[in-house]
């Protein structure tokens, strides 16, 4: 018996990000076969921030994450 493939594709840009001693988990993903990427950021304390808008690429989502880090600081995700 084979397993069904995951209904989601996870970007290689996903993973842990640490700055100023704070670590968050960035998840960039899309439904398999979709052109639209989603992003959510979770603190280790399980505070989750997700974007309601989708992104044209995983890179675009990552750039949005970095923009928020640079303009608001990583503490915004706590």
PyMOL commands that set and color helices and strands:
alter all, ss='L'
color gray80, all
select helices_A, chain A and resi 58-72+74-77
alter helices_A, ss='H'
color red, helices_A
select strands_A, chain A and resi 8-10+15-19+22-31+38-43+48-50
alter strands_A, ss='S'
color yellow, strands_A
deselect
rebuild
show_as cartoon
